[in-house]
Amino acid sequence: MNVISAVVLIASALSLLLMLVSFWLPQLNPDYEKLSPYECGFDPLGSARLPFSLRFFLVAILFLLFDLEIALLLPIPWADQLDSPTLTFVWTSCVLLLLALGLIYEWLQGGLEWAE
């Protein structure tokens, strides 16, 4: 048996075992408290559908954007092995400059201020 088939067999057996345990362990007859919408015992005071602040979404999108930027720029140290590393450096600099200019614009417009 080669290594790949052993890994696939072990992963499949472990997955099957975890699925069986997850069906066997939970409590199948929940009581009244578990079926109630709020387990804390208090009645809801207001609507559960309050809108989020737009600034929260802006910060979340900025985080995702810069996180994606890091993931895209991670293989750049290996790019010097390409035929034209100067072109790779130029494109990388353009991406970083564009993101930096966008961040500076948002900062100057006051979009990153959490509270006014």
Secondary structure, 3 states (H helix, E strand, C coil): CCHHHHHHHHHHHHHHHHHHHHHHCCCCCCCHHHHCCCCCCCCCCCCCCCCCCHHHHHHHHHHHHHHHHHHHHCCHHHHHHCCCHHHHHHHHHHHHHHHHHHHHHHHHHCCCCCCC
